[in-house]
Amino acid sequence: MRNIALLSNVTTDMITAKLKKKFQVYSPGGFDAWISEVMDLSSGLYKKNADAIFILLDGRELWDKSCGEVRDRVELWKNAVEKLGEQIDSLLFVSTIDFRESRIRTYGERQNCFEWMNDWYLFIRQLSEKKNSIYILDILEQIMDMGRDNFYSSKMWYMGSMPYSKVGVEQVSNEITLAMETAFDSRKKAAVLDLDNTLWGGVIGEDGIDGIILSEHNEGGRFRDFQKKLLEMKDRGVVLAVNSKNNEADAETAFRHPSMVLKKDDFVNIKANWNDKASNMKAMEEELNLTEGSFVFIDDNPMERGIVSGQCPEVTVPEFPKDTVMLPEFAESLYEKYFRVLRLTDEDRQKTHMYQREAKRKEARAKALNLDEYIEMLEIKADIHIMKEEEAGRVHQLCSKTNQFNLTTKRYSLKEIKELAADSGTDIFTVSTADKFGDNGLVSVIITKKQGQDVVIDTFLMSCRVMGRKLEQVILSALTEYYKDSSRLMGLYEKTDKNAPVADMYDRLGFERIRSFDGKKEYCYDLSNTCPKPAGYARIRFQGNVKR
C-alpha cells in the first residue's frame, strides 16, 4: 500500500477516510498545521517519507481580508510550498485555489479573485517546470465543471470547517486517487476503435462517403470533435488502432472524407474485415507485441463489446455513450482514467512512428532466413550507460508499466529511482537502441545492488517492442564483463502472471541456477561466467560508472 501525505488549510477528515481505503495517509490536523509541518524538518511529514504529498488549499479563509492581507497570506503559502519542494524528492501535487469573494458588492467594485487564481496557477506551473517531481492538482477545474453550488457545502463548513459537499469530497478523493494511479500504476497503451457509428455516424458500406454523419458543425460535429480528442491522445503517446467489421476498401474511402480528422497514418494497425472482433484483438496483440491488458476497446455495439470482454478478459471495454453528443467528454475521460502519464517523454511523442517502424522490421524479419541474419539486416546500434539525470522520468515510466520482459517486476517511484541513483552501492543502467529503420529510444533498465560480496541484478526489464533481438545477451555480456573483477554477479527471476517470456532467460544463456525461493516462483542464478556477445550488432557502446 502506497504512502501519501495530505496537507491542507481546512478539515479533510472525510477525504482522508476515503483515501485510507487505498493508501496509508498522513494528514496533520489543526489550522495551518500544514505550514508548521513543512517548516519543521523534524516533523512527522518528513519522517513519513511519503511516496506522494498533496497540498489541498481552499481560499475561503481569505474572504474578508484586504488585498494586502491576502497578498501576505498567499506569499506565506508560496514560501511553504517552495521550501517543501526543495526538501523532498517525493512527488508533490499542489492544488489550484478557488479564490472566492463576497458577492456583496456594487457593479463598479473590482473583483480580485481571478487575478489571485491566475497568479497561484502560474506559481505552481513555474515550480513544476523547474522540478519534474512537482505537479498541478487542478481542483479549480473540477469546481468549474461541477459548479460551486454542487462542490461546496455551507453546512459542512459551519459544522466542521470543511468546505466541501459530499459530492465535492468524492471528487477531490477521486482526483487524488487518479493522480496516484497515474504515477504508480501501469497505464494502457492502445485505444482500439470501431469505425461505423463510432468514428462517424452511419455505415460507410451502406451510406457511402457522402452519406455518413461527419462534419465541422451540427450533428456530424460531435464525431469530428471526438476524433480531435483522439488525435490529441495520439500526440501524447496513445497508440490508435482499428477493429471494425467492414470491407477494407470502404474503410479506406472514409479516410478521404473532407471532415475526417484522423488519417490512416495515425493508426498503427487497421483491421477492417469480417472476422470476429475478439480474434482481431488477439491477432493485434501478437502483431504489436502487446499484452491483452494494454488495450482499451471502444465500440458502439454492446454485443461486440460483450464478445471482446468475454474472449479477451484483460482488455478494458468501457461503456459507449448512449448519447453521442457526449463523445468528446468520453474521450477525455478515457485518457484521464487509462492513458494519462505524469509527463510526456520523447518516446511518448514518437510512439506511433515507433510502432509503424516496427511493422517494417516485421517485414524484414519475414524475409530473413534466421534470427542472426535478421539482426544483421537491422544494423542495430546499442548504447548502454549509467542513467543520466534527465532519463529518470523514462526509467520510472518503464519500471511502472513493463510486465512481459521484467525479471523481478519491482515497481520503483521516481523518488526511489533518484535515491537508488545516489546510492554508492547501486548502479542504474539504461539501454537505448537504433537501427536502419529509426531510433527506438530508451528501451531497457537494469538496476544492480551490492549485497555483501555479491552484486545482484535487482531489476532487469526491457520494452516489449525490442524483444526477440538478443538485446538481453548484449546487455548481460557487457555486465558480466564489467563486474568480473568486483564480486560475484547474481541474477534473479521472480515469476508473475505476465513475465513468462523471460522465465528461461538465464537458463537459455547458460547460467547456473544456484537456489530457489518460495517453491518454484523465485530463482537465483550465478552470472560469474562471461556471457558471449551475439553476432550481428552494428555497434555496441558501453560506459559504466567511472567512480566505481
Phi, psi and omega in degrees: 000129182288149177261132174229157173240135179242114180251137182203160175263007175227169179291132182233027185303317183290324177293315179301318180299320178292318182292330182294347175289339183237338186224159166275123190242129172252121183216099180293138181265170177102146181298125179062017178299332182297323180293318178298319180298318182292318185285335181264105184292350177260008184288169179298333179301312182285329177290331182296325180053052185292152175292326179211145178241132179245127175253113183247107185247141179242141185269006185296326183294349182263002185310307191262012183268154176286167180302319179296320179292320178298315181300316180296319181294315181295322178297322177298316178298316181299316180300319180293316180296317179298318180297316180297317179299327179285330188273338189240159170246001175296161172294138180234119178250121182246127185284149164290164186234136173269101180274084179282148178235159177299141179272000178276092182199158175279169178295335183273349181284140184284140174256125181262352190301320183292325178294318180294317180298316180293320179298317180294319179299315180296325178298312180294319182299318179296321176298316182293332178284332179280326184225121189282005174259004179252134185224159177269128172259101192275074177292327180301322178296321178297319180296318180295322179292319184274329187091141184299324182298330179273326187282325185255162176218114177297324180300314180295326180293313184283337178274326187214017179059027174245121188281345191270145171284174177300321178293321178296319177301315179299317182294315180296317179299317180294322181293320177292318178298317179296321177298319179293319178297319178298320184284323193238345181261156178293133180267153173290158184245329188227136171256117182256124191242138166288170180252290184299131180060018176234299175276340174211166176270143180093182184241117186299324182291336181256319186271341182075170185296331181273350185258345181288155183270100180199118183200175180280339184225176176058213188298322181290344181295331180295322179287322177296318179293326174299315178296323178300317179296320179296322178294322176299319179296317179300320179290347178252021171100001178277128179276130180255140177216165181239135174223099189221140171278105189194159167283135183302321181295322178295317178299319178300321181298319184299328181291350178265002179297136184299337180259008179284117180279314181280132178255167182303323182289350178281351181251141179269345181203129179236117175243096175247095184206190182249017173288158175293148189289334176294319178295320176299319179297316181296321177294322180295322177304313182291318183292324180266355181057048178238151176284160180302323182288357180277350189256147166241122184257126186239117185209138180285339186272116181296331179292317179294320177298319180295322179295314180295318179298320183289321185263343178231072191298338181272350175287133177279126183234091181286158174293139178274143182302134177293327176250117186292352174296341181271005184302315179299317178294325177300315179298317179298319180292325176298314181297313183297320186279322190245334192240340189298138176244165181293312178218150176282137172254169176300325179296322178299314183295333183259009189303312181298315179297324179298316180290326177292321176293328179296327177297323177293324177295322178295324176297318178295322179298323181292333181274339183284147180287327181205177184296318181298320178294322178298315180297317179295323180296326182287336182058055187285138172243127181243135179237116181243125180206165174297138184307132173273153183304320183287352179269355186301322180297316179291323177298315177299318180299314180294320178298328184283329192239349184281128184237316188291299177265083180207104189294328183234347177052045174273132182259118179248136175286167178299320178299315181295323178296318179294322178294319178296319180298328181275350182280123182294340180268008183231140172239135172245117178257141172242151182232126175241145179226157174213157177213190186292344179270345178147184184269128176273344182078200180282115190239352183212147178227133176231127177243123178247145181227139174284132175226097185065236179271355183259158167245126184249133174281097184287322181222132175217107182224159183209141175300139183296340184287348178244014177291154177083022179232020178061023179294327178298328178288322176300315182294312182292329175298317179292317184289319179295326176289319183296321185261007189295330182262355185273302184189183179286137178262129183243143176242142181243146168228124177240116186291135172231180180290343189240351186258028177303328180302340181246014183300326184252015187301307181295322177298314182299327181271006171088015179274151185273128175278122187253337175195162178232159179231154173050058181069239182246019183271335184229135181229153177235136183237147174268117183253027185294331178284142180292135178270125182292146177288141175285152178281158170105342180287136181288325180200137174231120181242128182232132175223112179275192181281114184292344181269357181298000000 
